[in-house]
Every structure is written in C-alpha cells, then in structure tokens.
Amino acid sequence: MTDKKSSPSYRVPALEKGLDVLEVLSAASEPLSLSQLAEMTDRTTSELFRTLNCLAERDYVAKDDFSGKYQLTLKLFELAHQHAPLDHLLQAAHVPMQELARTLKESCHLSVIRNNRLLVLAEAESPNTVRISVSVGASFSLVSTVSGRMLLSALHDDEVEEVLAQDETYAGMTPEERTIFHERLQLTRETGISRAADETYIGLQDVAVLVGSPAAGAMAALAVTRLTASKKQGDTRRIQDALVACAHVINQRGGFAHPHILPS
C-alpha cells in the first residue's frame, strides 16, 4: 500500500494553475475577474490569462461578454456524475479489500445505509478454508450492528433521530439501553472505530471503519467479522490497524476526502 506522504513530488506548474483557478471559482459566490483571480491565487494576470483561455475553450469556465468575469460551467458536475458514486466507491475498494482479506486471512465486507437498514454491497473472502462470510445483499438493523453504528456516527444528529424514529430495535430499547447506545455512538464518532461482539451470533467479533465521503454521496462501512473462539486468536489491534490502512487506500484510490478522523 502506497504512502502518499512518501511519494516523490513532481510539479506540473501549468496544471497547478488550472486547478487553482477551478478551486477558487468553485468556492466563489459570484463570477470573478482576471485581476480578482490573480489576487486570490497569488499569481499574475499574465500567468492566468492563457490558463483561463484554455479552460474556457474546454468548457470548464465561461467568460461573461459584458463584465469579462469568469465562472464555472457545469462540465465538472457532468463529468463527476457520469459514474454513480457508489459504483466508483466499489471499484476503488475492490483491490484493497482483496488485499486486506489475504493479509488478515479474514473476510471483510462493505455496507451502506439503504431504507434505514444496513445493506451489504460487497465482500472479499478469506483465503482460509474455514471462514466467516456475510452475504452480499443481506440486510440488518443499523442500531444493532457495528457497521450500522459506524455509519450512523457519520450522520448529523437530526438525521440520526430520523433513522432511530423508524427503527424497531431502537423502539424496543429501555431508557437505559438507549443511553448506552448513544454513548457508544459518541465513542465511535470520537475514535473512528466501531467494535463489539457480534450481536447476532455468539463467538464472533466485528470491527468497522468508515470509507468514502458523505459529500460525494458515497459512504460505506468497511468491516471484518472474525471468530473469537478460534485457536488462532486474531489480534484486535492488528485487525483495527489493517482496516484503517485499507480505508485510507480506498479513499486515496477513489479520490475521497477522509470522512472521519481515523486513528493512526
């Protein structure tokens, strides 16, 4: 797995100028003039003139004939939406998940929120002949699963309340159980890790981290479910660290900003 920080830096000044312009225009609330762009990118107007002409010719920016100011077109939006965000996430996750399963010799799976339930979208199976497998397409309660709580922890409080109002498991909880649930959810937010003994079967443990980006419309929980009764006991910390490293690789491959503070 490549460490981005250790990779050599190869400067491409012309590309950097173009990206600077696109980023500044994307954050602006109104069209900007050449001089404004030069000031905001800390460059000269002569440096940006050819860059803006090129971006305009390729339809990434548009220049108003009357004011001479520039603004973004919808081309970046169109390019970003040529592929469904979740399809993009699944493609980015496929190889790292296979590598994770081989390294840990444990199966791992990727899940998302669908209709206020946890839906398993992908799995990479352990190379061991005896392994735990979670079926793709399986659906579980968000409240009573490690992956579900991982995903809930990334939502805003009002979104969480909306989900909980429709969850049968949460509806059946006592006030004390609800308090424990919310404390566990807060701990998950703080640590970036969701971990617990499996709440469906005895002898299993689940560990999950977050991958993708809520802003990109592609957010998922990456999890490992392992046997705790095996003679070859897996080190929970080792599994946790491997999950975190895999999540970073997936986000890097998919171009996602990290959606959660992941422990190093």
MILUMBA-888445 format. One record per residue (C-alpha): residue number from 0; residue in one letter; x, y, z. Coordinates in steps of 0.1 Angstrom, whole numbers, plus 2048, in hexadecimal, padded with zeros to 3 digits. Example, Ala and Ser with C-alpha at 12.3 -4.5 7.8 and 13.67 -1.06 7.14 Angstrom:
<atoms>
<atom nr="0" rest="A" xx="87B" yy="7D3" zz="84E"/>
<atom nr="1" rest="S" xx="889" yy="7F5" zz="847"/>
</atoms>
This chain:
<atoms>
<atom nr="0" rest="M" xx="800" yy="800" zz="800"/>
<atom nr="1" rest="T" xx="80F" yy="821" zz="7F5"/>
<atom nr="2" rest="D" xx="814" yy="83D" zz="80F"/>
<atom nr="3" rest="K" xx="80A" yy="85D" zz="7FE"/>
<atom nr="4" rest="K" xx="821" yy="871" zz="815"/>
<atom nr="5" rest="S" xx="840" yy="85E" zz="80A"/>
<atom nr="6" rest="S" xx="839" yy="860" zz="7E4"/>
<atom nr="7" rest="P" xx="850" yy="877" zz="7D1"/>
<atom nr="8" rest="S" xx="842" yy="899" zz="7C7"/>
<atom nr="9" rest="Y" xx="842" yy="8A1" zz="7A2"/>
<atom nr="10" rest="R" xx="837" yy="8C5" zz="79C"/>
<atom nr="11" rest="V" xx="821" yy="8CD" zz="77E"/>
<atom nr="12" rest="P" xx="81E" yy="8F3" zz="77F"/>
<atom nr="13" rest="A" xx="805" yy="8F7" zz="762"/>
<atom nr="14" rest="L" xx="7EE" yy="8DD" zz="771"/>
<atom nr="15" rest="E" xx="7F1" yy="8EC" zz="794"/>
<atom nr="16" rest="K" xx="7E7" yy="90E" zz="786"/>
<atom nr="17" rest="G" xx="7C8" yy="8FF" zz="776"/>
<atom nr="18" rest="L" xx="7BE" yy="8EC" zz="796"/>
<atom nr="19" rest="D" xx="7C3" yy="90B" zz="7AB"/>
<atom nr="20" rest="V" xx="7AB" yy="91E" zz="794"/>
<atom nr="21" rest="L" xx="791" yy="903" zz="795"/>
<atom nr="22" rest="E" xx="793" yy="900" zz="7BB"/>
<atom nr="23" rest="V" xx="790" yy="926" zz="7C0"/>
<atom nr="24" rest="L" xx="773" yy="929" zz="7A8"/>
<atom nr="25" rest="S" xx="761" yy="90B" zz="7B9"/>
<atom nr="26" rest="A" xx="763" yy="91D" zz="7DA"/>
<atom nr="27" rest="A" xx="758" yy="93F" zz="7CD"/>
<atom nr="28" rest="S" xx="734" yy="94B" zz="7D1"/>
<atom nr="29" rest="E" xx="736" yy="960" zz="7B1"/>
<atom nr="30" rest="P" xx="74A" yy="962" zz="791"/>
<atom nr="31" rest="L" xx="76E" yy="96F" zz="795"/>
<atom nr="32" rest="S" xx="783" yy="986" zz="77F"/>
<atom nr="33" rest="L" xx="7A6" yy="97D" zz="773"/>
<atom nr="34" rest="S" xx="7B6" yy="995" zz="78C"/>
<atom nr="35" rest="Q" xx="7A1" yy="986" zz="7A9"/>
<atom nr="36" rest="L" xx="7AC" yy="963" zz="79F"/>
<atom nr="37" rest="A" xx="7D0" yy="96E" zz="79D"/>
<atom nr="38" rest="E" xx="7CE" yy="97D" zz="7C0"/>
<atom nr="39" rest="M" xx="7BC" yy="95F" zz="7CF"/>
<atom nr="40" rest="T" xx="7D4" yy="946" zz="7C0"/>
<atom nr="41" rest="D" xx="7F3" yy="95B" zz="7C7"/>
<atom nr="42" rest="R" xx="7FC" yy="95C" zz="7A2"/>
<atom nr="43" rest="T" xx="800" yy="977" zz="788"/>
<atom nr="44" rest="T" xx="7E5" yy="97F" zz="76E"/>
<atom nr="45" rest="S" xx="7FC" yy="975" zz="752"/>
<atom nr="46" rest="E" xx="802" yy="953" zz="762"/>
<atom nr="47" rest="L" xx="7DC" yy="94C" zz="763"/>
<atom nr="48" rest="F" xx="7D2" yy="95B" zz="742"/>
<atom nr="49" rest="R" xx="7DC" yy="93D" zz="72D"/>
<atom nr="50" rest="T" xx="7D0" yy="925" zz="748"/>
<atom nr="51" rest="L" xx="7AD" yy="934" zz="748"/>
<atom nr="52" rest="N" xx="7AB" yy="934" zz="722"/>
<atom nr="53" rest="C" xx="7B3" yy="90F" zz="722"/>
<atom nr="54" rest="L" xx="799" yy="908" zz="73C"/>
<atom nr="55" rest="A" xx="780" yy="91C" zz="729"/>
<atom nr="56" rest="E" xx="788" yy="90A" zz="708"/>
<atom nr="57" rest="R" xx="783" yy="8E8" zz="71A"/>
<atom nr="58" rest="D" xx="762" yy="8F5" zz="729"/>
<atom nr="59" rest="Y" xx="76D" yy="8F3" zz="74E"/>
<atom nr="60" rest="V" xx="768" yy="918" zz="753"/>
<atom nr="61" rest="A" xx="753" yy="932" zz="741"/>
<atom nr="62" rest="K" xx="75B" yy="957" zz="73C"/>
<atom nr="63" rest="D" xx="73F" yy="971" zz="73D"/>
<atom nr="64" rest="D" xx="742" yy="986" zz="71E"/>
<atom nr="65" rest="F" xx="735" yy="9A5" zz="730"/>
<atom nr="66" rest="S" xx="748" yy="9A5" zz="751"/>
<atom nr="67" rest="G" xx="766" yy="990" zz="746"/>
<atom nr="68" rest="K" xx="763" yy="97B" zz="766"/>
<atom nr="69" rest="Y" xx="767" yy="955" zz="768"/>
<atom nr="70" rest="Q" xx="752" yy="93A" zz="778"/>
<atom nr="71" rest="L" xx="751" yy="914" zz="777"/>
<atom nr="72" rest="T" xx="73B" yy="902" zz="75E"/>
<atom nr="73" rest="L" xx="729" yy="8E1" zz="767"/>
<atom nr="74" rest="K" xx="744" yy="8CC" zz="755"/>
<atom nr="75" rest="L" xx="755" yy="8C1" zz="775"/>
<atom nr="76" rest="F" xx="733" yy="8B7" zz="784"/>
<atom nr="77" rest="E" xx="72B" yy="8A4" zz="764"/>
<atom nr="78" rest="L" xx="74C" yy="891" zz="765"/>
<atom nr="79" rest="A" xx="748" yy="889" zz="78A"/>
<atom nr="80" rest="H" xx="725" yy="87A" zz="783"/>
<atom nr="81" rest="Q" xx="72E" yy="864" zz="766"/>
<atom nr="82" rest="H" xx="734" yy="848" zz="77F"/>
<atom nr="83" rest="A" xx="71D" yy="841" zz="79D"/>
<atom nr="84" rest="P" xx="730" yy="84A" zz="7BD"/>
<atom nr="85" rest="L" xx="72B" yy="828" zz="7CD"/>
<atom nr="86" rest="D" xx="737" yy="817" zz="7AE"/>
<atom nr="87" rest="H" xx="756" yy="82C" zz="7B0"/>
<atom nr="88" rest="L" xx="75B" yy="823" zz="7D4"/>
<atom nr="89" rest="L" xx="757" yy="7FE" zz="7CD"/>
<atom nr="90" rest="Q" xx="771" yy="800" zz="7B2"/>
<atom nr="91" rest="A" xx="789" yy="812" zz="7C8"/>
<atom nr="92" rest="A" xx="783" yy="7F9" zz="7E4"/>
<atom nr="93" rest="H" xx="786" yy="7D8" zz="7D1"/>
<atom nr="94" rest="V" xx="7AB" yy="7D3" zz="7D0"/>
<atom nr="95" rest="P" xx="7B3" yy="7E1" zz="7F3"/>
<atom nr="96" rest="M" xx="798" yy="7CA" zz="802"/>
<atom nr="97" rest="Q" xx="7A6" yy="7AC" zz="7F0"/>
<atom nr="98" rest="E" xx="7C9" yy="7B5" zz="7FE"/>
<atom nr="99" rest="L" xx="7BA" yy="7BB" zz="821"/>
<atom nr="100" rest="A" xx="7AA" yy="798" zz="821"/>
<atom nr="101" rest="R" xx="7CB" yy="788" zz="816"/>
<atom nr="102" rest="T" xx="7DF" yy="79A" zz="830"/>
<atom nr="103" rest="L" xx="7C8" yy="794" zz="84D"/>
<atom nr="104" rest="K" xx="7BC" yy="772" zz="841"/>
<atom nr="105" rest="E" xx="799" yy="77F" zz="84B"/>
<atom nr="106" rest="S" xx="77C" yy="788" zz="835"/>
<atom nr="107" rest="C" xx="772" yy="7AD" zz="832"/>
<atom nr="108" rest="H" xx="752" yy="7BE" zz="826"/>
<atom nr="109" rest="L" xx="746" yy="7E0" zz="81B"/>
<atom nr="110" rest="S" xx="723" yy="7ED" zz="826"/>
<atom nr="111" rest="V" xx="70E" yy="80C" zz="820"/>
<atom nr="112" rest="I" xx="6ED" yy="81A" zz="82E"/>
<atom nr="113" rest="R" xx="6CF" yy="812" zz="818"/>
<atom nr="114" rest="N" xx="6AB" yy="818" zz="823"/>
<atom nr="115" rest="N" xx="6B7" yy="81D" zz="847"/>
<atom nr="116" rest="R" xx="6C7" yy="7FB" zz="847"/>
<atom nr="117" rest="L" xx="6EB" yy="7EE" zz="843"/>
<atom nr="118" rest="L" xx="6F0" yy="7DF" zz="821"/>
<atom nr="119" rest="V" xx="70F" yy="7CA" zz="818"/>
<atom nr="120" rest="L" xx="71C" yy="7D5" zz="7F6"/>
<atom nr="121" rest="A" xx="73D" yy="7C1" zz="7F2"/>
<atom nr="122" rest="E" xx="752" yy="7A7" zz="803"/>
<atom nr="123" rest="A" xx="776" yy="79B" zz="800"/>
<atom nr="124" rest="E" xx="779" yy="777" zz="80D"/>
<atom nr="125" rest="S" xx="795" yy="76A" zz="823"/>
<atom nr="126" rest="P" xx="7AD" yy="751" zz="811"/>
<atom nr="127" rest="N" xx="7A8" yy="739" zz="82F"/>
<atom nr="128" rest="T" xx="792" yy="71A" zz="828"/>
<atom nr="129" rest="V" xx="77E" yy="722" zz="848"/>
<atom nr="130" rest="R" xx="773" yy="746" zz="848"/>
<atom nr="131" rest="I" xx="756" yy="75D" zz="852"/>
<atom nr="132" rest="S" xx="743" yy="76B" zz="834"/>
<atom nr="133" rest="V" xx="729" yy="786" zz="833"/>
<atom nr="134" rest="S" xx="712" yy="783" zz="815"/>
<atom nr="135" rest="V" xx="711" yy="7A0" zz="7FC"/>
<atom nr="136" rest="G" xx="6EE" yy="7AE" zz="7FC"/>
<atom nr="137" rest="A" xx="6E8" yy="7A4" zz="821"/>
<atom nr="138" rest="S" xx="6D5" yy="7BF" zz="835"/>
<atom nr="139" rest="F" xx="6D8" yy="7C6" zz="85B"/>
<atom nr="140" rest="S" xx="6CE" yy="7DF" zz="875"/>
<atom nr="141" rest="L" xx="6E4" yy="7FE" zz="876"/>
<atom nr="142" rest="V" xx="6E0" yy="801" zz="89C"/>
<atom nr="143" rest="S" xx="6EB" yy="7DE" zz="8A5"/>
<atom nr="144" rest="T" xx="709" yy="7DA" zz="88D"/>
<atom nr="145" rest="V" xx="72C" yy="7E7" zz="88F"/>
<atom nr="146" rest="S" xx="72C" yy="7F3" zz="86B"/>
<atom nr="147" rest="G" xx="70A" yy="803" zz="870"/>
<atom nr="148" rest="R" xx="716" yy="817" zz="88E"/>
<atom nr="149" rest="M" xx="735" yy="821" zz="87A"/>
<atom nr="150" rest="L" xx="71F" yy="830" zz="85F"/>
<atom nr="151" rest="L" xx="707" yy="840" zz="878"/>
<atom nr="152" rest="S" xx="725" yy="851" zz="889"/>
<atom nr="153" rest="A" xx="72D" yy="864" zz="869"/>
<atom nr="154" rest="L" xx="70A" yy="873" zz="866"/>
<atom nr="155" rest="H" xx="6FD" yy="893" zz="875"/>
<atom nr="156" rest="D" xx="6E9" yy="890" zz="894"/>
<atom nr="157" rest="D" xx="6C8" yy="898" zz="883"/>
<atom nr="158" rest="E" xx="6CF" yy="87D" zz="869"/>
<atom nr="159" rest="V" xx="6D6" yy="864" zz="885"/>
<atom nr="160" rest="E" xx="6B6" yy="86D" zz="896"/>
<atom nr="161" rest="E" xx="6A3" yy="868" zz="876"/>
<atom nr="162" rest="V" xx="6B2" yy="845" zz="872"/>
<atom nr="163" rest="L" xx="6AC" yy="83B" zz="896"/>
<atom nr="164" rest="A" xx="688" yy="846" zz="895"/>
<atom nr="165" rest="Q" xx="682" yy="82B" zz="87B"/>
<atom nr="166" rest="D" xx="698" yy="80F" zz="88A"/>
<atom nr="167" rest="E" xx="685" yy="7F3" zz="89C"/>
<atom nr="168" rest="T" xx="6A4" yy="7E9" zz="8B0"/>
<atom nr="169" rest="Y" xx="6A8" yy="80C" zz="8BE"/>
<atom nr="170" rest="A" xx="683" yy="80E" zz="8C5"/>
<atom nr="171" rest="G" xx="685" yy="7EF" zz="8DB"/>
<atom nr="172" rest="M" xx="6A2" yy="7FC" zz="8EF"/>
<atom nr="173" rest="T" xx="69F" yy="807" zz="914"/>
<atom nr="174" rest="P" xx="6AA" yy="82A" zz="91D"/>
<atom nr="175" rest="E" xx="6CA" yy="81C" zz="92C"/>
<atom nr="176" rest="E" xx="6D1" yy="808" zz="90C"/>
<atom nr="177" rest="R" xx="6CC" yy="828" zz="8F7"/>
<atom nr="178" rest="T" xx="6E4" yy="83B" zz="90D"/>
<atom nr="179" rest="I" xx="6FE" yy="81F" zz="908"/>
<atom nr="180" rest="F" xx="6F7" yy="820" zz="8E2"/>
<atom nr="181" rest="H" xx="6FD" yy="845" zz="8E0"/>
<atom nr="182" rest="E" xx="71D" yy="843" zz="8F5"/>
<atom nr="183" rest="R" xx="72A" yy="828" zz="8DE"/>
<atom nr="184" rest="L" xx="721" yy="83D" zz="8BF"/>
<atom nr="185" rest="Q" xx="733" yy="85B" zz="8CD"/>
<atom nr="186" rest="L" xx="752" yy="846" zz="8D4"/>
<atom nr="187" rest="T" xx="751" yy="83A" zz="8B0"/>
<atom nr="188" rest="R" xx="751" yy="85E" zz="8A5"/>
<atom nr="189" rest="E" xx="76E" yy="866" zz="8BA"/>
<atom nr="190" rest="T" xx="784" yy="848" zz="8B1"/>
<atom nr="191" rest="G" xx="77A" yy="841" zz="88D"/>
<atom nr="192" rest="I" xx="777" yy="81C" zz="897"/>
<atom nr="193" rest="S" xx="758" yy="807" zz="89D"/>
<atom nr="194" rest="R" xx="75E" yy="7E7" zz="8B0"/>
<atom nr="195" rest="A" xx="74A" yy="7CD" zz="8C3"/>
<atom nr="196" rest="A" xx="742" yy="7A9" zz="8C8"/>
<atom nr="197" rest="D" xx="72A" yy="79F" zz="8AC"/>
<atom nr="198" rest="E" xx="707" yy="7A5" zz="8B7"/>
<atom nr="199" rest="T" xx="6F7" yy="78A" zz="8A1"/>
<atom nr="200" rest="Y" xx="70E" yy="76C" zz="8A8"/>
<atom nr="201" rest="I" xx="722" yy="761" zz="8C6"/>
<atom nr="202" rest="G" xx="748" yy="75D" zz="8C0"/>
<atom nr="203" rest="L" xx="74D" yy="779" zz="8A7"/>
<atom nr="204" rest="Q" xx="75C" yy="79B" zz="8A8"/>
<atom nr="205" rest="D" xx="756" yy="7B8" zz="890"/>
<atom nr="206" rest="V" xx="76D" yy="7D6" zz="88A"/>
<atom nr="207" rest="A" xx="764" yy="7F2" zz="871"/>
<atom nr="208" rest="V" xx="771" yy="813" zz="863"/>
<atom nr="209" rest="L" xx="762" yy="82C" zz="84C"/>
<atom nr="210" rest="V" xx="76C" yy="830" zz="827"/>
<atom nr="211" rest="G" xx="761" yy="847" zz="80B"/>
<atom nr="212" rest="S" xx="753" yy="86A" zz="80F"/>
<atom nr="213" rest="P" xx="730" yy="877" zz="81A"/>
<atom nr="214" rest="A" xx="735" yy="895" zz="804"/>
<atom nr="215" rest="A" xx="73B" yy="87F" zz="7E5"/>
<atom nr="216" rest="G" xx="71C" yy="86B" zz="7ED"/>
<atom nr="217" rest="A" xx="730" yy="84B" zz="7F2"/>
<atom nr="218" rest="M" xx="735" yy="841" zz="817"/>
<atom nr="219" rest="A" xx="73A" yy="81D" zz="823"/>
<atom nr="220" rest="A" xx="746" yy="809" zz="841"/>
<atom nr="221" rest="L" xx="763" yy="7F2" zz="83B"/>
<atom nr="222" rest="A" xx="762" yy="7D5" zz="854"/>
<atom nr="223" rest="V" xx="772" yy="7B5" zz="85F"/>
<atom nr="224" rest="T" xx="75E" yy="799" zz="870"/>
<atom nr="225" rest="R" xx="774" yy="77F" zz="881"/>
<atom nr="226" rest="L" xx="771" yy="761" zz="897"/>
<atom nr="227" rest="T" xx="77B" yy="767" zz="8BB"/>
<atom nr="228" rest="A" xx="77B" yy="742" zz="8C4"/>
<atom nr="229" rest="S" xx="796" yy="738" zz="8AB"/>
<atom nr="230" rest="K" xx="7B6" yy="729" zz="8B7"/>
<atom nr="231" rest="K" xx="7C8" yy="743" zz="8A2"/>
<atom nr="232" rest="Q" xx="7BC" yy="762" zz="8B4"/>
<atom nr="233" rest="G" xx="7BE" yy="781" zz="89F"/>
<atom nr="234" rest="D" xx="7CD" yy="7A0" zz="8AF"/>
<atom nr="235" rest="T" xx="7B1" yy="7BA" zz="8B0"/>
<atom nr="236" rest="R" xx="7C9" yy="7D7" zz="8AE"/>
<atom nr="237" rest="R" xx="7DA" yy="7C8" zz="88F"/>
<atom nr="238" rest="I" xx="7B8" yy="7C4" zz="87E"/>
<atom nr="239" rest="Q" xx="7AE" yy="7E7" zz="887"/>
<atom nr="240" rest="D" xx="7CF" yy="7F6" zz="87A"/>
<atom nr="241" rest="A" xx="7CC" yy="7E2" zz="85A"/>
<atom nr="242" rest="L" xx="7A8" yy="7EE" zz="855"/>
<atom nr="243" rest="V" xx="7B3" yy="812" zz="85A"/>
<atom nr="244" rest="A" xx="7D0" yy="80E" zz="841"/>
<atom nr="245" rest="C" xx="7B8" yy="7FE" zz="828"/>
<atom nr="246" rest="A" xx="79F" yy="81A" zz="82C"/>
<atom nr="247" rest="H" xx="7BA" yy="834" zz="824"/>
<atom nr="248" rest="V" xx="7C4" yy="821" zz="805"/>
<atom nr="249" rest="I" xx="79F" yy="81F" zz="7F9"/>
<atom nr="250" rest="N" xx="79A" yy="844" zz="7FF"/>
<atom nr="251" rest="Q" xx="7BA" yy="84C" zz="7ED"/>
<atom nr="252" rest="R" xx="7B1" yy="836" zz="7CF"/>
<atom nr="253" rest="G" xx="78E" yy="845" zz="7CE"/>
<atom nr="254" rest="G" xx="799" yy="869" zz="7D3"/>
<atom nr="255" rest="F" xx="784" yy="86C" zz="7F2"/>
<atom nr="256" rest="A" xx="78D" yy="884" zz="80E"/>
<atom nr="257" rest="H" xx="78E" yy="870" zz="82F"/>
<atom nr="258" rest="P" xx="76B" yy="871" zz="83D"/>
<atom nr="259" rest="H" xx="775" yy="86A" zz="860"/>
<atom nr="260" rest="I" xx="794" yy="86F" zz="876"/>
<atom nr="261" rest="L" xx="7A4" yy="84D" zz="874"/>
<atom nr="262" rest="P" xx="7BD" yy="844" zz="88F"/>
<atom nr="263" rest="S" xx="7E1" yy="83F" zz="883"/>
</atoms>
